[in-house]
Amino acid sequence: MTKGLLILFTVFAVIALLNFSSLKLMKLEAVKKAKFRKVFFYFYGLFLIFTGVVNCIEQSELNIIFIIEILIGVVFLVGNYLGKLEEKKLS
């Protein structure tokens, strides 16, 4: 029972932290938002590649799901590098 309550309060705390940080990010200038988004997508792509490789090593076999995860991470990195993930300004 106490373990379940600990998990419940931990989830509530994480959600509250995400809500607080997203509200703070909404108030940033457009330039800072773009810079933060660029860094975020680099980390996200690296995270996907890392978890895909770790899962492949852990399972000791090449599973299609893990290969797709690695490919999506590479797409995020390349797309971010080429500027394809940037917001287009409406004129």
Backbone torsions as a table, in degrees:
resi	resn	phi	psi	omega
1	MET	NA	-44.3	-179.2
2	THR	-70.0	-31.8	178.2
3	LYS	-65.7	-40.9	178.5
4	GLY	-64.8	-41.2	178.0
5	LEU	-66.5	-37.0	177.0
6	LEU	-62.9	-43.0	177.6
7	ILE	-63.7	-43.2	-179.8
8	LEU	-60.5	-48.3	-179.8
9	PHE	-68.3	-32.4	176.1
10	THR	-65.3	-43.0	178.1
11	VAL	-63.6	-43.2	177.5
12	PHE	-60.6	-41.2	-179.8
13	ALA	-65.6	-41.6	179.2
14	VAL	-65.2	-42.3	178.9
15	ILE	-65.0	-40.7	177.6
16	ALA	-63.5	-40.2	178.2
17	LEU	-65.0	-42.7	177.8
18	LEU	-64.0	-41.0	178.2
19	ASN	-63.4	-45.9	179.8
20	PHE	-61.2	-45.5	-178.3
21	SER	-68.8	-36.1	178.9
22	SER	-69.3	-34.6	175.4
23	LEU	-66.2	-37.5	177.5
24	LYS	-68.2	-37.2	-179.4
25	LEU	-68.9	-28.8	179.7
26	MET	-67.1	-24.4	-177.3
27	LYS	-88.9	-3.2	-178.8
28	LEU	-74.8	161.5	175.3
29	GLU	-69.8	160.3	-177.2
30	ALA	-63.3	-36.7	-179.3
31	VAL	-66.0	-44.0	179.8
32	LYS	-68.1	-35.4	177.0
33	LYS	-63.0	-43.7	-179.5
34	ALA	-63.9	-40.5	179.0
35	LYS	-66.0	-43.8	178.4
36	PHE	-62.6	-42.1	179.6
37	ARG	-63.5	-39.2	179.7
38	LYS	-64.3	-46.1	178.3
39	VAL	-64.1	-41.5	179.5
40	PHE	-59.3	-45.2	-178.3
41	PHE	-68.9	-31.0	173.4
42	TYR	-63.9	-47.9	178.3
43	PHE	-63.9	-39.0	-179.0
44	TYR	-65.2	-42.8	177.7
45	GLY	-63.6	-43.6	177.9
46	LEU	-64.8	-37.9	178.1
47	PHE	-63.5	-43.5	178.7
48	LEU	-63.3	-43.2	178.8
49	ILE	-63.4	-46.2	-178.9
50	PHE	-61.0	-47.7	-179.3
51	THR	-66.9	-35.1	177.1
52	GLY	-65.2	-42.8	179.2
53	VAL	-67.7	-42.8	179.3
54	VAL	-62.6	-41.8	178.6
55	ASN	-65.6	-37.9	176.7
56	CYS	-64.1	-42.5	179.7
57	ILE	-68.1	-40.4	-178.2
58	GLU	-66.1	-38.9	-179.0
59	GLN	-81.7	-15.2	-178.3
60	SER	59.7	27.6	175.6
61	GLU	-154.7	158.9	178.4
62	LEU	-90.4	108.0	177.9
63	ASN	-98.3	142.0	-175.9
64	ILE	-62.5	-33.7	179.5
65	ILE	-63.6	-41.8	-179.0
66	PHE	-70.6	-35.3	177.1
67	ILE	-66.4	-40.7	177.1
68	ILE	-63.5	-39.2	178.7
69	GLU	-62.6	-42.8	178.0
70	ILE	-64.8	-42.2	179.8
71	LEU	-64.8	-39.6	177.8
72	ILE	-64.5	-38.9	176.0
73	GLY	-62.1	-41.6	177.9
74	VAL	-65.3	-40.1	178.3
75	VAL	-62.3	-41.6	177.1
76	PHE	-62.1	-44.2	-179.2
77	LEU	-64.9	-46.9	-178.2
78	VAL	-68.0	-43.0	179.4
79	GLY	-63.7	-37.8	177.7
80	ASN	-69.0	-40.3	179.4
81	TYR	-64.1	-39.6	-178.8
82	LEU	-82.4	-6.4	177.9
83	GLY	84.1	16.9	-179.0
84	LYS	-78.8	-16.0	-178.7
85	LEU	-96.2	3.9	179.9
86	GLU	-78.9	150.2	178.2
87	GLU	-73.3	136.0	176.6
88	LYS	-87.7	134.5	179.6
89	LYS	-83.8	132.7	177.0
90	LEU	-86.6	127.0	-179.1
91	SER	-106.4	NA	NA
